[in-house]
Amino acid sequence: MSVEYSRGDQPGAVAVCPSCGSSDIGMAEVRSAFFHGDRLVVVDDIPALVCSYCNEQFYDDRTVVVLDLLRGEGFPAESARGEIKVPVFSFRDRLLTEAE
């Protein structure tokens, strides 16, 4: 999703979040999780525009290309800078305990 500008590309144009309409958007480095087959991988330090109101994240074209290249390479384990342990929960199990 792209961020729209209220005055086109004119100097001083204000970015507007297409999800909530807020103009409180700023640059940040974010962490995102991706599935590659059955593997869950996490990518840190992704530059993004982030809406301060709804936390929607927007990537520029260059960032999307780099993420696509990582995905195309299969997120090789030897290139990872670390690993994290992630707990797995079952929504269905939770529904069963609620029904009892």
N, C-alpha and C positions, 0 to 999 in steps of 0.2 A: 504494500500500500504506500502511496506517495503522499507527501505533505503538500497541501495546496497553500498558495500564497494569496492573501486578500487583494493585492494590487499587482499581480503578475510578477515579473522579474524586475520591477522597478526598485531602485535603491530605497532602503527603508521599509520594504515590503514585510508584512508580518505573517509568519507561518501560522496556519490554523490546523489543529488536529481534526482530521476527517471523522474520527470516532466520536469525539465529544464536543468539538467546536472551540476548545480552549486555545488561547494563543500563548500559553505559558509552556513553551517547548524549548529544550536546551540540549546541548551535546553532552553525552556521557559515554562511558565504556560499560558495556553490559555483558552478562553471561547468558548463553542460550543453550538449551538441550535439544539434541536431534536424535532421531532413530535412524540407524543405518542397518537395514535388515533387522535382526533381533538385538543388535547392540545399541545401547544408549550412550551417546557421547556428549560431552559438554565442551563448549568453546568459550573461553574467557577473552576479555579485552576487545570485544567487538565495538567499534565506534558506531554510535546510533544517535539519532534525535529521539528524545524521550519526552512525552507529554507529562508534565508535573501533576496534572489533574487525574488522568485515567491510566497513566503508566504505559500507554501504547508506545511501541518502539518502531522506528522507521530507519531503514538502511539505505545508504546511497548506492548508486550503481556499482561503484568499485568494490564496496563491501560485499554486495551480493555476488559479484564475480569471484571474489576470494573464497567466500563460503561455498559456492558451487564447485570450485576447484578442489577444496578440501573434501567435499562429498564425492566428487569424481575419483579422487585418489583412494577413497574408502576409509578415510580417517585412520591412516596407518598407525598402529600402536607404537611403533618405534619413534614416531614424531611427537607423541604425547608428552607433555611436560610433567604429568602426574596422573594419579588415579584417585577416584573417590568411591567409597562404598555407599550404595543407594538402597534403602529399604524398599520392599515391594509390598503393596497392600492390595487386597481384593475388595472391590466394591460389592460384589455378589455376597461375599462372606459377611460383610457389614449389614447388608439387607437381611440376611438370614438371622443374625443375632437381634436385629430390631424386631423381627416378626415373632420371636419367641416370648 
